[in-house]
Amino acid sequence: MNRTIALPALVAELARTNNCADETASEFLHALARVVSKGLAEDGAVTVSGIGIFKIIDKPGGPEVDFLPDAELAAEAQHFHGCIRGERATFRPGAVHAE
């Protein structure tokens, strides 16, 4: 199953499940992205306890960001293909999903 969740829907779900304002949920997601991006730029890898490990890996086509979910997150996110078994997900810079 390949499902795309729009950012506003993710923000709304995060706000609903955490009983906070949409603005707060949005600020959290953007802050998380900034922290991970900064850590990758500085150290090449970032571990976010309870979420997983983000790591830059060199590939012939250019660097990619590898993500290995935390075991607890993978167990909670069983509906995400790959995360069921704690497998990695890879993100390619410049490979942007157009909605």
N, C-alpha and C positions, 0 to 999 in steps of 0.2 A: 504494500500500500504506500503510495506517495502522496502525502498531504502537505500542502503549504498553509502555514498559519500567518496571516498578515500581522504586522507589528501592532496595530491598534487592538486586534483581537487578543494577542498575547498580553498586552498591557492590561486590558480589561479583565482577563482571567487572573493575572497576577494580583491585581487590585482586589478582585472579588475574594479570592482565596486567602488574602492576607488582611482583609478589612481595612484597606487604605485607599487613598484617592488615586485616580488614574495618573495624575501628574507625578505622584510619589513613585508609583510603579515604573513609569516611563523614565524618571530620573535614575532609578536603580539600574534598569537595563542599560542605559547609556553609560552610567558610571562603571558598571561591570565591563562593558566593551572597552572603555578608555583604560581601565586598570590592566586588563589582559593585553591590550595593544601595546601599552607602555612597557610592560614586563617582557613581552616578546621582543620588542625593539632593543631593550637593554640587556636581557639575559638569554634570549632565545627559547626560554621555557617559563611557564607559569603554572603553579599548582594552586588551585582554589579548593580548599578543604570542603568536602561535601559536594563538589561539582565535578572536578576532574583535573586532568593535566592537559595544558595547551603547549605544544612544542613545535618549533620551526624545524622542518626537515628539508634537506636539499634533494631536489629531484632533477632529472635531466631537462625538464621543461621549465625549471625555475623553482624557487622555494614555495613550500606549501605549509599550512598550519595543520598539524595532526592533533586530534582531540581524543583522549581516552577517558571515558566517563568514570567517575567514582562508582564503586560497586553498589553503594546504597542508591545513588541516583539512577544507575542502570536498572536496578530492581524496581524502582518506582516508575520508571519510564518504559514499561514493557511494551507499550504501543509503538515505540520507535524502533524500526527495523535496525538491527545491528546492536543497539543498546541492550537488547534482551540478553545477549551473551557477553556484554561488556566489550564489544568490538570497538575498533577505532573508527572515527570519522575524519575525513580529510577535507580541508578548505583550501581552495586555490585563490591567491590574491588576483584580483582582476576578473575572476569568474563570478560575475554578479547575476543574480536571478532577477529577471525583469518580470514584473507582474502584469 
